[in-house]
Amino acid sequence: MKVLIVEDESMAAKRLISLLEKLDPTIEILAKLDSVKRAVAWLNENQADLLFFDIQLADGLSFEILEQAQVTSPIIFTTAFDEYAIQAFKLNSVDYLLKPIDPEELENALNKYQNRFQSQQPAQVNMTLIEQAVQMMTKKYKERFVVKIGEHIRTLAVSETGFFFSQEKATYLQTLEHKRFIIDYTMEQVEQLVDPEKFFRINRKYLVTLEAVKDIVTYSNSRLRLILNGSDEMDAIVSRDKVQEFKKWLDK
């Protein structure tokens, strides 16, 4: 099997090569490239049986390679992005591995390639799904909200926000300085507008940042209760079905 690796992180490339050599000593690494530009030039002159593309390179996203070069070989994308952002292109010949690469997952990906190669199924890259993935990963999240203070209107940066909460059919933004403002959005809308890396929807009422969490207390029925800075409310409880996801969010 002849392999091309496109990866701009030296240590990540070395780890991938080491894992590949352990899994299959017969694998031949044809080249290790670190940019979209070099990959396009190489692929316009050469071919490989299998391609490993890091998604985010120094000079752009590796999806741009598919637009500038004739790629017919199966691709395994490697990425540090969360799984939700890359489900859009896990189809046909396209696969992905989350960094740091797990040896077992790499082996499964190679087996997937081998099964396709042996059955002589043609490599197909669904560009529509690739474009959806790009849009998801380059999504611009909201940076500020407009609030009304008496007869005045001002903007509040999302970075100033400690948490959002709903009360009596209204949605509030509470700042890290413990000031509260009504905003013209539902909680569902806010959840879609802010960065999920920074905000977590613990239940129907609260969407919180880590900076707003003063303490976390174990609660009944395997739930967690949050003590929020600037709030005396006792209902900031992480729903049972979100506890594991919340712990992963905390552990990033």
Buried (B, 14 or more C-beta within 10 A) or exposed (E): BBBBBBBBBEEBBEBBBEBBEEBBEEBEBBBBBBBBBBBBBBBEEEBBBBBBBBBBBEEEBBBBBBEBBEBEBBBBBBBEBBEEBBBBBEBBBBBBBBBEBEEEBBBEBBEBBEEBBEEEEEBEBBEEBBBBBBEBBEEEEBEEBEBEEEEEEEEBEBEBBBBBBBEEEEBBBBBBEEBBBEBEBEBEEBBEBBEBEBBBBBBEBBBBBEEBBEEBEEBEEEBBBBBBBBBEEEEBBBBBEBBEBBEEBEEE
